[in-house]
């Protein structure tokens, strides 16, 4: 369909959540904004292929996700390096709990396999249904459900189980677990 | 009646997998949304509203007209 005013407004209204999705996926604000920009350019160039009445955010998220995937393949090494930097940040930081907890969460999220991370974000943060998330990722609904479940249990293992020693100092784990108690 | 809620938040022992797990899952959900909503609340940066305006209105799309030498 042609780019009507309302469609343009809807695309603009999707930008904040596209950015949030991009940052959650990439862990890097600059790269995320480049991804969003590329997504918007693709979307507008292919606006004729958008089906009126279908889910515009899901369509945009699909474009962004595919762009991220092809970009990610090129940058794998860089991502692994970023991962190492998070671990360093963790060890050098004093016990500023809220911030630490956030950094730690971010680092744990980055440790998830990509399939699981994107499924968890789409369902748990973007608020897409399992069906929409399956459409965005091009897989079966059951696959999305199992990825989300695996993502959740892996995150709890990384964040809250003491055996996750390579992830952070024991103090950190204890501080998070006992966060409300002291 | 037991005061389950305050018990759970005060004395969460790492060994107690059952109750701990529900609490952990809630916390993960909360952190995930907090991280995400933090970005959502930033709204639409100028960069993107301008991009769409330019693409939408080819008349205004000549970089020389609008960009004022910005690169």
gemmi code that builds the backbone of each chain (N, CA, C; Angstrom):
import gemmi

chains = {
    "A": [
        ("UNK", (0.843, -1.198, 0.000), (0.000, 0.000, 0.000), (0.877, 1.247, 0.000)),
        ("UNK", (0.340, 2.371, -0.490), (1.149, 3.604, -0.505), (1.350, 4.129, 0.908)),
        ("UNK", (2.312, 5.002, 1.034), (2.600, 5.546, 2.359), (1.608, 6.669, 2.686)),
        ("UNK", (0.575, 6.316, 3.399), (-0.397, 7.326, 3.824), (0.119, 8.033, 5.067)),
        ("UNK", (-0.544, 9.128, 5.417), (-0.152, 9.845, 6.629), (-0.252, 8.953, 7.858)),
        ("UNK", (-1.349, 8.186, 7.905), (-1.532, 7.386, 9.122), (-0.508, 6.262, 9.191)),
        ("UNK", (-0.156, 5.716, 8.027), (0.858, 4.666, 8.020), (2.220, 5.247, 8.454)),
        ("UNK", (2.515, 6.429, 7.961), (3.764, 7.074, 8.344), (3.799, 7.326, 9.862)),
        ("UNK", (2.659, 7.793, 10.387), (2.603, 8.033, 11.829), (2.778, 6.736, 12.616)),
        ("UNK", (2.191, 5.679, 12.077), (2.318, 4.387, 12.759), (3.768, 3.900, 12.751)),
        ("UNK", (4.440, 4.127, 11.625), (5.851, 3.729, 11.552), (6.670, 4.521, 12.577)),
        ("UNK", (6.406, 5.822, 12.615), (7.118, 6.655, 13.593), (6.834, 6.204, 15.028)),
        ("UNK", (5.588, 5.842, 15.271), (5.209, 5.411, 16.618), (5.899, 4.107, 17.005)),
        ("UNK", (6.338, 3.354, 16.007), (7.022, 2.086, 16.302), (8.503, 2.281, 16.589)),
        ("UNK", (9.015, 3.472, 16.296), (10.458, 3.684, 16.442), (10.973, 3.423, 17.865)),
        ("UNK", (10.270, 3.927, 18.902), (10.814, 3.667, 20.247), (10.965, 2.180, 20.558)),
        ("UNK", (9.990, 1.376, 20.181), (10.141, -0.044, 20.504), (11.111, -0.740, 19.553)),
        ("UNK", (11.218, -0.247, 18.322), (12.250, -0.802, 17.437), (13.640, -0.549, 18.021)),
        ("UNK", (13.839, 0.643, 18.566), (15.135, 0.949, 19.178), (15.398, 0.053, 20.386)),
        ("UNK", (14.359, -0.119, 21.185), (14.527, -0.961, 22.374), (14.874, -2.392, 21.970)),
        ("UNK", (14.215, -2.869, 20.933), (14.493, -4.219, 20.443), (15.932, -4.291, 19.923)),
        ("UNK", (16.312, -3.288, 19.146), (17.651, -3.286, 18.552), (18.733, -3.225, 19.627)),
        ("UNK", (18.498, -2.408, 20.653), (19.495, -2.318, 21.722), (19.551, -3.614, 22.524)),
        ("UNK", (18.387, -4.196, 22.758), (18.369, -5.468, 23.485), (19.116, -6.548, 22.715)),
        ("UNK", (18.969, -6.537, 21.403), (19.640, -7.553, 20.594), (21.140, -7.304, 20.518)),
        ("UNK", (21.516, -6.062, 20.295), (22.915, -5.791, 19.967), (23.731, -5.345, 21.172)),
        ("UNK", (23.073, -4.825, 22.195), (23.805, -4.360, 23.363), (24.631, -3.115, 23.089)),
        ("UNK", (24.333, -2.441, 21.992), (25.165, -1.308, 21.582), (24.269, -0.238, 20.965)),
        ("UNK", (24.205, 0.911, 21.630), (23.270, 1.956, 21.223), (23.498, 2.488, 19.817)),
        ("UNK", (24.759, 2.703, 19.455), (25.034, 3.250, 18.133), (24.663, 2.268, 17.041)),
        ("UNK", (25.068, 1.050, 17.240), (24.749, 0.055, 16.231), (23.230, -0.146, 16.149)),
        ("UNK", (22.589, -0.065, 17.312), (21.141, -0.228, 17.343), (20.463, 0.854, 16.513)),
        ("UNK", (20.904, 2.079, 16.660), (20.273, 3.147, 15.895), (20.552, 3.013, 14.395)),
        ("UNK", (21.722, 2.505, 14.049), (21.972, 2.235, 12.632), (21.028, 1.159, 12.112)),
        ("UNK", (20.792, 0.161, 12.940), (19.860, -0.900, 12.556), (18.451, -0.350, 12.353)),
        ("UNK", (18.049, 0.526, 13.263), (16.712, 1.107, 13.150), (16.618, 1.949, 11.877)),
        ("UNK", (17.659, 2.704, 11.608), (17.647, 3.528, 10.408), (17.536, 2.665, 9.149)),
        ("UNK", (18.340, 1.617, 9.115), (18.300, 0.703, 7.972), (16.914, 0.059, 7.842)),
        ("UNK", (16.337, -0.268, 8.994), (14.995, -0.870, 9.004), (13.965, 0.085, 8.392)),
        ("UNK", (14.050, 1.349, 8.802), (13.090, 2.325, 8.287), (13.267, 2.515, 6.781)),
        ("UNK", (14.515, 2.561, 6.337), (14.760, 2.729, 4.903), (14.199, 1.551, 4.114)),
        ("UNK", (14.458, 0.351, 4.623), (13.911, -0.841, 3.942), (12.402, -0.840, 3.939)),
        ("UNK", (11.844, -0.502, 5.086), (10.388, -0.530, 5.214), (9.751, 0.443, 4.226)),
        ("UNK", (10.304, 1.646, 4.164), (9.714, 2.642, 3.279), (9.930, 2.274, 1.814)),
        ("UNK", (11.074, 1.673, 1.514), (11.337, 1.261, 0.135), (10.422, 0.115, -0.289)),
        ("UNK", (9.992, -0.671, 0.694), (9.158, -1.838, 0.378), (7.735, -1.697, 0.889)),
        ("UNK", (7.323, -0.473, 1.075), (6.029, -0.248, 1.707), (4.888, -0.869, 0.875)),
        ("UNK", (5.103, -1.001, -0.417), (4.073, -1.607, -1.268), (3.800, -3.051, -0.884)),
        ("UNK", (4.773, -3.701, -0.279), (4.560, -5.105, 0.068), (3.930, -5.268, 1.448)),
        ("UNK", (3.701, -4.151, 2.131), (3.010, -4.266, 3.418), (1.513, -4.451, 3.188)),
        ("UNK", (0.959, -5.475, 3.841), (-0.475, -5.768, 3.695), (-1.279, -4.866, 4.618)),
        ("UNK", (-2.144, -4.029, 4.017), (-2.954, -3.158, 4.871), (-3.729, -3.970, 5.897)),
        ("UNK", (-3.786, -3.490, 7.095), (-4.556, -4.200, 8.122), (-3.742, -5.248, 8.860)),
        ("UNK", (-2.567, -5.602, 8.322), (-1.771, -6.569, 9.088), (-0.945, -5.810, 10.135)),
        ("UNK", (-0.221, -6.576, 10.899), (0.461, -6.030, 12.072), (1.736, -5.266, 11.671)),
        ("UNK", (1.647, -3.951, 11.678), (2.798, -3.148, 11.237), (4.030, -3.319, 12.140)),
        ("UNK", (3.851, -3.229, 13.470), (5.053, -3.447, 14.297), (5.714, -4.794, 14.016)),
        ("UNK", (4.910, -5.842, 13.859), (5.495, -7.163, 13.599), (6.264, -7.157, 12.280)),
        ("UNK", (5.730, -6.473, 11.296), (6.411, -6.374, 9.992), (7.757, -5.654, 10.154)),
        ("UNK", (7.738, -4.543, 10.886), (8.975, -3.781, 11.090), (9.992, -4.570, 11.914)),
        ("UNK", (9.508, -5.245, 12.937), (10.405, -6.055, 13.767), (11.046, -7.174, 12.943)),
        ("UNK", (10.262, -7.726, 12.011), (10.805, -8.790, 11.163), (11.964, -8.262, 10.323)),
        ("UNK", (11.773, -7.066, 9.775), (12.838, -6.467, 8.966), (14.077, -6.236, 9.824)),
        ("UNK", (13.861, -5.661, 10.995), (15.002, -5.354, 11.867), (15.734, -6.623, 12.296)),
        ("UNK", (14.957, -7.610, 12.628), (15.549, -8.866, 13.089), (16.401, -9.504, 11.976)),
        ("UNK", (15.889, -9.471, 10.756), (16.652, -10.058, 9.658), (17.925, -9.254, 9.371)),
        ("UNK", (17.820, -7.945, 9.469), (19.011, -7.114, 9.283), (20.042, -7.405, 10.359)),
        ("UNK", (19.568, -7.526, 11.591), (20.491, -7.812, 12.689), (21.195, -9.139, 12.468)),
        ("UNK", (20.417, -10.112, 12.015), (21.004, -11.441, 11.786), (22.116, -11.405, 10.759)),
        ("UNK", (21.897, -10.698, 9.667), (22.944, -10.705, 8.642), (24.130, -9.859, 9.106)),
        ("UNK", (23.839, -8.813, 9.845), (24.891, -7.976, 10.388), (25.709, -8.737, 11.430)),
        ("UNK", (24.996, -9.482, 12.254), (25.630, -10.206, 13.355), (26.656, -11.200, 12.838)),
        ("UNK", (26.298, -11.857, 11.752), (27.218, -12.857, 11.214), (28.561, -12.222, 10.883)),
        ("UNK", (28.487, -10.990, 10.394), (29.730, -10.307, 10.032), (30.516, -9.881, 11.276)),
        ("UNK", (29.806, -9.669, 12.370), (30.468, -9.032, 13.508), (30.657, -9.942, 14.706)),
        ("UNK", (30.549, -11.211, 14.482), (30.557, -12.140, 15.608), (31.716, -11.906, 16.581)),
        ("UNK", (32.881, -11.687, 16.018), (34.042, -11.559, 16.873), (33.907, -10.347, 17.804)),
        ("UNK", (33.434, -9.283, 17.231), (33.247, -8.058, 18.006), (32.286, -8.291, 19.179)),
        ("UNK", (31.244, -9.058, 18.932), (30.270, -9.346, 19.977), (30.922, -10.107, 21.117)),
        ("UNK", (31.742, -11.076, 20.752), (32.409, -11.849, 21.799), (33.322, -10.969, 22.644)),
        ("UNK", (33.939, -10.010, 22.004), (34.804, -9.102, 22.730), (33.998, -8.246, 23.701)),
        ("UNK", (32.853, -7.765, 23.227), (32.002, -6.951, 24.092), (31.618, -7.743, 25.335)),
        ("UNK", (31.393, -9.020, 25.130), (31.047, -9.906, 26.219), (32.137, -9.917, 27.290)),
        ("UNK", (33.364, -10.011, 26.853), (34.484, -10.009, 27.779), (34.573, -8.694, 28.551)),
        ("UNK", (34.250, -7.597, 27.869), (34.302, -6.310, 28.536), (33.266, -6.177, 29.639)),
        ("UNK", (32.107, -6.755, 29.410), (31.090, -6.720, 30.454), (31.586, -7.418, 31.711)),
        ("UNK", (32.232, -8.558, 31.507), (32.728, -9.310, 32.655), (33.736, -8.467, 33.439)),
        ("UNK", (34.584, -7.744, 32.714), (35.566, -6.896, 33.371), (34.871, -5.790, 34.181)),
        ("UNK", (33.891, -5.184, 33.558), (33.145, -4.124, 34.226), (32.610, -4.620, 35.556)),
        ("UNK", (32.071, -5.826, 35.502), (31.482, -6.410, 36.698), (32.487, -6.515, 37.833)),
        ("UNK", (33.669, -7.018, 37.498), (34.621, -7.286, 38.566), (35.197, -6.016, 39.172)),
        ("UNK", (35.272, -4.963, 38.380), (35.908, -3.759, 38.910), (34.919, -2.846, 39.617)),
        ("UNK", (33.637, -3.167, 39.530), (32.687, -2.226, 40.104), (32.354, -2.468, 41.555)),
        ("UNK", (32.305, -1.397, 42.316), (31.883, -1.519, 43.705), (30.384, -1.846, 43.777)),
        ("UNK", (29.930, -2.089, 44.992), (28.576, -2.614, 45.137), (27.480, -1.566, 45.010)),
        ("UNK", (27.386, -1.015, 43.842), (26.251, -0.141, 43.573), (25.143, -1.034, 43.052)),
        ("UNK", (24.290, -1.444, 43.946), (23.454, -2.586, 43.606), (22.582, -2.464, 42.360)),
        ("UNK", (21.861, -1.372, 42.253), (20.929, -1.265, 41.132), (21.680, -1.307, 39.807)),
        ("UNK", (22.737, -0.527, 39.749), (23.494, -0.462, 38.511), (24.177, -1.794, 38.213)),
        ("UNK", (24.738, -2.352, 39.251), (25.408, -3.633, 39.110), (24.435, -4.693, 38.604)),
        ("UNK", (23.275, -4.686, 39.197), (22.283, -5.675, 38.827), (21.906, -5.511, 37.360)),
        ("UNK", (21.817, -4.264, 36.919), (21.489, -4.024, 35.531), (22.588, -4.509, 34.601)),
        ("UNK", (23.820, -4.158, 34.923), (24.959, -4.593, 34.114), (25.008, -6.116, 34.041)),
        ("UNK", (24.759, -6.687, 35.185), (24.837, -8.131, 35.275), (23.741, -8.777, 34.427)),
        ("UNK", (22.585, -8.164, 34.493), (21.469, -8.691, 33.706), (21.786, -8.595, 32.221)),
        ("UNK", (22.277, -7.441, 31.842), (22.638, -7.183, 30.446), (23.677, -8.206, 29.975)),
        ("UNK", (24.672, -8.448, 30.814), (25.725, -9.388, 30.449), (25.178, -10.809, 30.318)),
        ("UNK", (24.285, -11.162, 31.221), (23.695, -12.504, 31.161), (22.854, -12.658, 29.902)),
        ("UNK", (22.121, -11.611, 29.588), (21.293, -11.639, 28.379), (22.159, -11.857, 27.140)),
        ("UNK", (23.312, -11.226, 27.140), (24.210, -11.365, 26.000), (24.819, -12.757, 25.900)),
        ("UNK", (24.759, -13.496, 26.985), (25.304, -14.855, 26.951), (24.324, -15.865, 26.379)),
        ("UNK", (23.087, -15.478, 26.237), (22.117, -16.424, 25.692), (22.385, -16.634, 24.203)),
        ("UNK", (22.074, -17.843, 23.728), (22.119, -18.030, 22.275), (21.144, -17.037, 21.625)),
        ("UNK", (21.498, -16.574, 20.470), (20.717, -15.525, 19.831), (19.234, -15.877, 19.659)),
        ("UNK", (18.966, -17.109, 19.272), (17.574, -17.543, 19.092), (16.768, -17.331, 20.359)),
        ("UNK", (17.388, -17.685, 21.475), (16.674, -17.608, 22.742), (16.515, -16.164, 23.190)),
        ("UNK", (17.562, -15.388, 22.986), (17.512, -13.998, 23.412), (16.407, -13.245, 22.682)),
        ("UNK", (16.358, -13.401, 21.365), (15.352, -12.640, 20.626), (13.938, -13.111, 20.978)),
        ("UNK", (13.765, -14.400, 21.192), (12.431, -14.895, 21.558), (11.994, -14.329, 22.902)),
        ("UNK", (12.914, -14.334, 23.851), (12.598, -13.811, 25.182), (12.238, -12.324, 25.123)),
        ("UNK", (13.000, -11.563, 24.359), (12.732, -10.128, 24.266), (11.392, -9.859, 23.596)),
        ("UNK", (11.138, -10.554, 22.505), (9.888, -10.316, 21.773), (8.669, -10.607, 22.638)),
        ("UNK", (8.740, -11.709, 23.380), (7.585, -12.110, 24.186), (7.584, -11.407, 25.547)),
        ("UNK", (8.752, -11.358, 26.173), (8.807, -10.865, 27.543), (8.917, -9.359, 27.682)),
        ("UNK", (9.396, -8.675, 26.639), (9.554, -7.222, 26.752), (8.738, -6.470, 25.708)),
        ("UNK", (8.791, -6.902, 24.460), (8.034, -6.192, 23.426), (6.549, -6.456, 23.546)),
        ("UNK", (6.187, -7.548, 24.201), (4.775, -7.856, 24.398), (4.098, -8.497, 23.197)),
        ("UNK", (4.857, -9.090, 22.293), (4.242, -9.819, 21.191), (3.683, -11.146, 21.692)),
        ("UNK", (2.619, -11.595, 21.010), (2.102, -12.925, 21.309), (3.120, -13.958, 20.810)),
        ("UNK", (2.987, -15.177, 21.296), (3.854, -16.241, 20.789), (3.688, -16.376, 19.276)),
        ("UNK", (2.457, -16.185, 18.805), (2.185, -16.322, 17.369), (2.931, -15.253, 16.570)),
        ("UNK", (2.832, -14.011, 17.041), (3.533, -12.935, 16.333), (5.043, -13.138, 16.393)),
        ("UNK", (5.525, -13.541, 17.551), (6.967, -13.762, 17.692), (7.424, -14.866, 16.740)),
        ("UNK", (6.591, -15.890, 16.594), (6.935, -16.976, 15.671), (6.990, -16.449, 14.237)),
        ("UNK", (6.043, -15.571, 13.901), (6.041, -14.966, 12.570), (7.299, -14.137, 12.344)),
        ("UNK", (7.679, -13.361, 13.339), (8.851, -12.496, 13.216), (10.121, -13.330, 13.040)),
        ("UNK", (10.210, -14.426, 13.778), (11.415, -15.250, 13.721), (11.348, -16.341, 12.653)),
        ("UNK", (10.213, -16.451, 11.997), (10.089, -17.456, 10.951), (10.202, -18.876, 11.459)),
        ("UNK", (9.555, -19.152, 12.601), (9.583, -20.518, 13.110), (8.232, -20.869, 13.719)),
        ("UNK", (8.103, -22.082, 14.217), (6.827, -22.540, 14.770), (6.582, -21.939, 16.151)),
        ("UNK", (5.318, -21.823, 16.515), (4.949, -21.282, 17.819), (5.584, -22.099, 18.951)),
        ("UNK", (5.556, -23.418, 18.798), (6.140, -24.285, 19.826), (7.632, -24.034, 19.996)),
        ("UNK", (8.280, -23.712, 18.896), (9.716, -23.415, 18.955), (9.962, -22.154, 19.772)),
        ("UNK", (9.123, -21.136, 19.543), (9.254, -19.897, 20.307), (9.053, -20.176, 21.793)),
        ("UNK", (8.007, -20.943, 22.097), (7.743, -21.241, 23.510), (8.926, -21.923, 24.157)),
        ("UNK", (9.510, -22.882, 23.463), (10.605, -23.597, 24.111), (11.851, -22.707, 24.196)),
        ("UNK", (12.058, -21.836, 23.209), (13.197, -20.903, 23.309), (13.027, -19.956, 24.495)),
        ("UNK", (11.803, -19.462, 24.680), (11.554, -18.548, 25.800), (11.813, -19.264, 27.124)),
        ("UNK", (11.323, -20.491, 27.216), (11.540, -21.244, 28.457), (13.013, -21.513, 28.718)),
        ("UNK", (13.720, -21.874, 27.666), (15.145, -22.143, 27.856), (15.891, -20.861, 28.216)),
        ("UNK", (15.473, -19.758, 27.588), (16.108, -18.471, 27.894), (15.914, -18.129, 29.365)),
        ("UNK", (14.699, -18.311, 29.862), (14.425, -17.967, 31.263), (15.231, -18.835, 32.209)),
        ("UNK", (15.302, -20.138, 31.912), (16.010, -20.962, 32.883), (17.513, -20.717, 32.793)),
        ("UNK", (17.998, -20.414, 31.586), (19.422, -20.134, 31.486), (19.768, -18.815, 32.197)),
        ("UNK", (18.901, -17.826, 32.058), (19.143, -16.561, 32.757), (19.157, -16.755, 34.264)),
        ("UNK", (18.210, -17.547, 34.764), (18.240, -17.725, 36.219), (19.476, -18.482, 36.648)),
        ("UNK", (19.930, -19.406, 35.806), (21.165, -20.099, 36.166), (22.348, -19.131, 36.172)),
        ("UNK", (22.400, -18.273, 35.169), (23.515, -17.323, 35.081), (23.484, -16.296, 36.205)),
        ("UNK", (22.292, -15.849, 36.546), (22.186, -14.734, 37.477), (22.086, -15.159, 38.931)),
        ("UNK", (21.481, -16.285, 39.168), (21.103, -16.570, 40.547), (21.600, -17.882, 41.104)),
        ("UNK", (22.373, -18.616, 40.337), (22.865, -19.874, 40.885), (24.371, -19.765, 41.090)),
        ("UNK", (24.833, -20.207, 42.228), (26.225, -19.960, 42.581), (27.232, -20.652, 41.676)),
        ("UNK", (26.785, -21.677, 40.989), (27.718, -22.387, 40.127), (28.147, -21.550, 38.917)),
        ("UNK", (27.469, -20.442, 38.690), (27.836, -19.598, 37.549), (29.061, -18.764, 37.899)),
        ("UNK", (30.134, -19.435, 38.244), (31.284, -18.727, 38.789), (32.063, -17.944, 37.748)),
        ("UNK", (32.066, -18.452, 36.551), (32.833, -17.737, 35.527), (32.135, -16.426, 35.154)),
        ("UNK", (30.949, -16.261, 35.637), (30.181, -15.089, 35.243), (30.460, -13.875, 36.123)),
        ("UNK", (30.668, -14.115, 37.389), (30.918, -12.973, 38.260), (31.374, -13.459, 39.609)),
        ("UNK", (31.870, -12.566, 40.426), (32.333, -12.967, 41.757), (31.163, -13.449, 42.618)),
        ("UNK", (31.474, -14.314, 43.552), (30.422, -14.853, 44.415), (29.657, -13.764, 45.154)),
        ("UNK", (30.387, -12.743, 45.549), (29.753, -11.643, 46.262), (28.600, -11.064, 45.471)),
        ("UNK", (28.819, -10.954, 44.180), (27.799, -10.374, 43.327), (26.549, -11.238, 43.357)),
        ("UNK", (26.769, -12.526, 43.196), (25.636, -13.435, 43.181), (24.889, -13.348, 44.505)),
        ("UNK", (25.638, -13.343, 45.579), (24.981, -13.280, 46.879), (24.257, -11.954, 47.080)),
        ("UNK", (24.896, -10.886, 46.618), (24.277, -9.573, 46.788), (22.947, -9.514, 46.054)),
        ("UNK", (22.900, -10.135, 44.888), (21.659, -10.097, 44.117), (20.600, -10.963, 44.774)),
        ("UNK", (20.999, -12.147, 45.173), (20.026, -13.047, 45.782), (19.506, -12.488, 47.094)),
        ("UNK", (20.411, -11.959, 47.877), (19.996, -11.446, 49.180), (19.663, -9.964, 49.134)),
        ("UNK", (19.468, -9.452, 47.927), (19.312, -8.021, 47.725), (18.321, -7.342, 48.655)),
        ("UNK", (17.166, -7.993, 48.890), (16.158, -7.348, 49.710), (16.405, -7.507, 51.201)),
        ("UNK", (17.335, -8.365, 51.570), (17.376, -8.826, 52.945), (18.322, -8.092, 53.875)),
        ("UNK", (19.194, -7.256, 53.335), (20.165, -6.687, 54.244), (19.954, -5.236, 54.613)),
    ],
    "B": [
        ("UNK", (-2.385, -17.830, 59.407), (-1.901, -17.561, 58.051), (-0.440, -17.126, 58.070)),
        ("UNK", (0.318, -17.721, 57.219), (1.743, -17.400, 57.199), (2.022, -16.163, 56.343)),
        ("UNK", (3.010, -15.441, 56.773), (3.364, -14.245, 56.024), (4.346, -14.610, 54.906)),
        ("UNK", (3.803, -15.234, 53.892), (4.652, -15.814, 52.852), (5.448, -14.756, 52.096)),
        ("UNK", (4.775, -13.670, 51.837), (5.402, -12.664, 50.990), (6.671, -12.073, 51.622)),
        ("UNK", (6.559, -11.639, 52.861), (7.730, -11.007, 53.449), (8.808, -12.038, 53.730)),
        ("UNK", (8.374, -13.271, 54.028), (9.342, -14.345, 54.179), (10.160, -14.491, 52.903)),
        ("UNK", (9.423, -14.506, 51.807), (10.087, -14.758, 50.532), (11.096, -13.667, 50.208)),
        ("UNK", (10.743, -12.422, 50.470), (11.683, -11.382, 50.087), (12.799, -11.218, 51.115)),
        ("UNK", (12.530, -11.623, 52.365), (13.568, -11.425, 53.377), (14.588, -12.549, 53.472)),
        ("UNK", (14.077, -13.761, 53.513), (15.030, -14.859, 53.733), (15.118, -15.792, 52.542)),
        ("UNK", (15.338, -15.257, 51.394), (15.436, -16.155, 50.264), (16.774, -16.881, 50.295)),
        ("UNK", (16.710, -18.138, 50.577), (17.936, -18.927, 50.616), (18.181, -19.529, 49.244)),
        ("UNK", (19.440, -19.486, 48.799), (19.751, -20.000, 47.474), (19.345, -21.463, 47.301)),
        ("UNK", (19.303, -22.205, 48.394), (18.990, -23.621, 48.283), (17.535, -23.932, 47.966)),
        ("UNK", (16.646, -23.022, 48.303), (15.223, -23.302, 48.110), (14.794, -23.065, 46.668)),
        ("UNK", (14.822, -24.123, 45.899), (14.582, -23.949, 44.470), (13.146, -23.564, 44.115)),
        ("UNK", (12.177, -24.131, 44.814), (10.778, -23.918, 44.437), (10.351, -22.476, 44.462)),
        ("UNK", (10.260, -21.880, 45.667), (9.809, -20.511, 45.796), (10.772, -19.534, 45.151)),
        ("UNK", (12.038, -19.849, 45.257), (13.058, -18.986, 44.684), (12.863, -18.854, 43.188)),
        ("UNK", (12.523, -19.964, 42.560), (12.395, -19.944, 41.126), (11.320, -18.968, 40.646)),
        ("UNK", (10.178, -18.987, 41.323), (9.107, -18.070, 40.931), (9.559, -16.628, 41.114)),
        ("UNK", (10.252, -16.394, 42.222), (10.722, -15.040, 42.483), (11.754, -14.611, 41.439)),
        ("UNK", (12.628, -15.524, 41.100), (13.644, -15.225, 40.091), (12.997, -14.930, 38.741)),
        ("UNK", (12.015, -15.737, 38.390), (11.361, -15.508, 37.102), (10.681, -14.144, 37.074)),
        ("UNK", (10.077, -13.778, 38.186), (9.433, -12.464, 38.251), (10.478, -11.370, 38.124)),
        ("UNK", (11.619, -11.581, 38.764), (12.663, -10.570, 38.720), (13.252, -10.444, 37.312)),
        ("UNK", (13.418, -11.574, 36.660), (13.933, -11.541, 35.289), (12.966, -10.781, 34.387)),
        ("UNK", (11.678, -11.078, 34.531), (10.679, -10.375, 33.730), (10.720, -8.881, 33.987)),
        ("UNK", (10.861, -8.541, 35.250), (10.899, -7.137, 35.633), (12.127, -6.438, 35.047)),
        ("UNK", (13.272, -7.075, 35.151), (14.502, -6.456, 34.639), (14.491, -6.314, 33.124)),
        ("UNK", (13.939, -7.324, 32.497), (13.859, -7.295, 31.036), (13.017, -6.107, 30.577)),
        ("UNK", (11.872, -5.937, 31.217), (10.993, -4.824, 30.825), (11.589, -3.482, 31.230)),
        ("UNK", (12.271, -3.458, 32.368), (12.886, -2.195, 32.802), (13.935, -1.737, 31.788)),
        ("UNK", (14.742, -2.688, 31.341), (15.777, -2.377, 30.359), (15.155, -1.877, 29.061)),
        ("UNK", (14.123, -2.547, 28.647), (13.458, -2.251, 27.376), (12.706, -0.918, 27.447)),
        ("UNK", (11.931, -0.756, 28.514), (11.095, 0.445, 28.624), (11.920, 1.702, 28.809)),
        ("UNK", (13.099, 1.512, 29.368), (14.011, 2.621, 29.511), (14.298, 3.256, 28.144)),
        ("UNK", (14.463, 2.425, 27.147), (14.724, 2.919, 25.790), (13.435, 3.439, 25.155)),
        ("UNK", (12.348, 2.708, 25.352), (11.068, 3.129, 24.761), (10.717, 4.546, 25.218)),
        ("UNK", (10.975, 4.798, 26.501), (10.623, 6.119, 27.046), (11.418, 7.262, 26.418)),
        ("UNK", (12.507, 6.939, 25.754), (13.287, 8.005, 25.100), (12.579, 8.578, 23.883)),
        ("UNK", (11.496, 7.933, 23.470), (10.708, 8.468, 22.361), (11.396, 8.322, 21.015)),
        ("UNK", (11.064, 9.196, 20.084), (11.618, 9.137, 18.735), (12.709, 10.190, 18.593)),
        ("UNK", (13.960, 9.768, 18.491), (15.031, 10.750, 18.299), (14.827, 11.528, 17.003)),
        ("UNK", (15.257, 12.757, 17.044), (15.140, 13.669, 15.903), (15.601, 13.009, 14.599)),
        ("UNK", (16.704, 12.280, 14.724), (17.287, 11.613, 13.556), (16.251, 10.838, 12.745)),
        ("UNK", (15.337, 10.170, 13.447), (14.387, 9.307, 12.745), (13.160, 10.060, 12.245)),
        ("UNK", (12.695, 11.005, 13.040), (11.546, 11.768, 12.545), (11.966, 12.563, 11.303)),
        ("UNK", (13.191, 13.055, 11.333), (13.690, 13.806, 10.178), (13.852, 12.901, 8.958)),
        ("UNK", (14.384, 11.723, 9.199), (14.565, 10.759, 8.112), (13.243, 10.473, 7.414)),
        ("UNK", (12.224, 10.226, 8.199), (10.937, 9.876, 7.612), (10.319, 11.088, 6.918)),
        ("UNK", (10.482, 12.227, 7.521), (9.967, 13.443, 6.884), (10.634, 13.634, 5.521)),
        ("UNK", (11.935, 13.456, 5.476), (12.656, 13.639, 4.209), (12.225, 12.656, 3.141)),
        ("UNK", (12.098, 11.392, 3.551), (11.736, 10.367, 2.578), (10.297, 10.543, 2.117)),
        ("UNK", (9.500, 11.044, 3.009), (8.089, 11.189, 2.746), (7.816, 12.345, 1.790)),
        ("UNK", (8.635, 13.345, 1.864), (8.414, 14.539, 1.062), (9.647, 14.781, 0.184)),
        ("UNK", (9.621, 14.204, -1.019), (10.811, 14.250, -1.875), (11.244, 15.685, -2.164)),
        ("UNK", (10.307, 16.642, -2.113), (10.649, 18.044, -2.348), (11.686, 18.512, -1.329)),
        ("UNK", (11.452, 18.086, -0.103), (12.351, 18.497, 0.968), (13.570, 17.580, 1.050)),
        ("UNK", (13.617, 16.620, 0.124), (14.617, 15.568, 0.263), (15.991, 15.919, -0.254)),
        ("UNK", (16.140, 17.094, -0.920), (17.471, 17.435, -1.395), (18.362, 17.777, -0.212)),
        ("UNK", (19.397, 16.989, -0.050), (20.255, 17.177, 1.129), (20.740, 18.614, 1.231)),
        ("UNK", (20.981, 19.258, 0.067), (21.488, 20.622, 0.088), (20.510, 21.584, 0.738)),
        ("UNK", (19.214, 21.318, 0.551), (18.204, 22.219, 1.089), (18.120, 22.157, 2.607)),
        ("UNK", (18.114, 20.935, 3.116), (17.770, 20.794, 4.520), (18.944, 20.650, 5.460)),
        ("UNK", (20.025, 20.187, 4.913), (21.068, 19.759, 5.836), (21.984, 20.859, 6.348)),
        ("UNK", (21.961, 21.979, 5.685), (22.797, 23.092, 6.107), (24.250, 22.707, 6.330)),
        ("UNK", (24.758, 21.919, 5.414), (26.160, 21.551, 5.501), (26.482, 20.544, 6.588)),
        ("UNK", (25.456, 20.100, 7.304), (25.688, 19.072, 8.329), (25.994, 17.761, 7.644)),
        ("UNK", (26.954, 17.036, 8.180), (27.214, 15.747, 7.552), (27.430, 14.663, 8.572)),
    ],
}
model = gemmi.Model(1)
for chain_id, residues in chains.items():
    chain = gemmi.Chain(chain_id)
    for i, (resn, *xyz) in enumerate(residues, 1):
        res = gemmi.Residue()
        res.name, res.seqid = resn, gemmi.SeqId(i, " ")
        for name, pos in zip(("N", "CA", "C"), xyz):
            atom = gemmi.Atom()
            atom.name, atom.element = name, gemmi.Element(name[0])
            atom.pos, atom.b_iso = gemmi.Position(*pos), 0.0
            res.add_atom(atom)
        chain.add_residue(res)
    model.add_chain(chain)
structure = gemmi.Structure()
structure.add_model(model)
structure.setup_entities()
